[in-house]
Amino acid sequence: MNPTEVYVPVALTTRSGFPESVHFGAVVALDRDGSIAFSAGDPTVGMYPRSSNKPMQAAAMVSAGLSLPPDLLALVCASHDGTVMHLDAARGILAHAGLDESALMNTLDLPLDPSAAEAVLRSGGGRSALQMNCSGKHSGMLATCVINGWPLASYLDASHPLQVHITESLPALIGERVAHIGVDGCGAPAHVLSLLGLARGFRNIATGAAGAAGTDVYEAMTANPTMVGGSRRDVTRLMQHVPGLVAKDGADGVFAAALPDGRAVALKISDGANRARPPVMLAALQALGIDVSNAAPLLHEYVRGHGQVVGEVTAINGLFGASHG
């Protein structure tokens, strides 16, 4: 499959009333019964979900014995902002396993939250594994290794018992085999699956079809949306203002979401532009008949000129045709 042939225009960026950029992508939406309600582009396109895979990785960890309070489990699913709340939660996960941040082997980074990052730099600090947005997932991975007596030093290897368990758990969630395994930005294995498979995985977690482990993940994320991202993040605001919705963003233009009634959406922006994700997700959810009116005003992607709003990123009109319900 040639990836350049499976994506279609999904979003338009305007500046001062003139079209500036067109974003291509693919979107698939599932109806209550799990059938495809509509799609744009090829829903079977293979891609890395990146951090959108974290809820499924977390469900695999829970099935392997990881047991945490809901707020800490939500951080295992997170791409967090690196605020004090998030860092304390990551330390809490490690402490549950008798570990500290020195055990983390993910990539060093500053917090995603600009204010938190500036505070680190002002204090003379620098990049650390704990501050990196994936430290919750890595803390959960280490805690799962401790529970099972698995080696800690090699926990990022694709052949490690933890990673093998995660990889072997995915097909039951996504309804297909894992097509490829690469290396994610944080150093953990990154799985390739179809966009449709990603939507199925979220649907199974939201509906309870993923079993008790999936339900634990769903309840943790929806009860603690600020842990999953941050107070100003699109993924957090979407969950806060669409009751019952579980959602997770992923690097390079990935976004997935689902409701307990079975409706689900997964999307990939082909050029990796994250700014196109929120408007396309909102449009897809609305086309499924989901009320996004409270979330929409908070998820605008504005274009600025000299500090002023001069344009916006919007989903292309008529992208999904008539609304569903």
ABEGO torsion letter per residue (X at the ends): XBAAAABBBABBBBBGGBBABBBBBBBBBBBAAGBBABBBEBAABBBBAEAAAAAAAAAAAAAAGBBBBAAAAAAAABBBAGBAAAAAAAAAAAAAAGBBAAABABBBBBBABAAAAAAAAAAGBBBBAAABAAAAAAAAAAAAAAAAGBBAAAAABAABAAAAAAAAAAAAAAGBBBABBBBBAAGBBBBBBBAAAAAAAAAAAAAGAAEAAAAAAAAAAAABAAAABEAABAAAAAAAABBGBBBBBBBGGBBBBBBAAGBBBBBBBAAGBAAAAAAAAAAAAAAAGBBAAAAAAAABBBBBBGGBBABBBBBBBGAAEBBBX
